[in-house]
Amino acid sequence: MSIFDRLALLCAIVGLAVIAGCLGRTGARDAERARLQMEQAEVQLLAFKLKYGRYPTPEEGLEAAGRDELLRDPWGNALLYSTPSLDGSREYELISLGADGHPGGDGLAADLSSRDE
């Protein structure tokens, strides 16, 4: 293998590492954006409660309290709204199913909940 072949291979490896690093940061930004969207939806839920004296029912859903852009996470999946929370510890819970849109998962596919502090 010539020096030029080795240099080309090294450049390709460095390029792939840079791309992988950028993709990882994008995924972390999406997860942070999902958390921020859930916080904004929580503000809308609180405004609904202040106006009507209650949170939206499961039948009314999150749509009754929020703007359309708050109803989906950064991956395009609908935010799930449960009242009371799934474990019964809070009056409501918002859930993003993560990048894969399925329950459970690890890393970017992990579920996010408004109960998570």
Secondary structure as UniProt FT lines:
FT   HELIX           3..52
FT   TURN            58..61
FT   HELIX           62..64
FT   HELIX           68..70
FT   TURN            74..75
FT   STRAND          80..82
FT   TURN            86..87
FT   STRAND          93..96
FT   TURN            98..101
FT   HELIX           107..109
FT   STRAND          112..113
FT   TURN            114..115
//
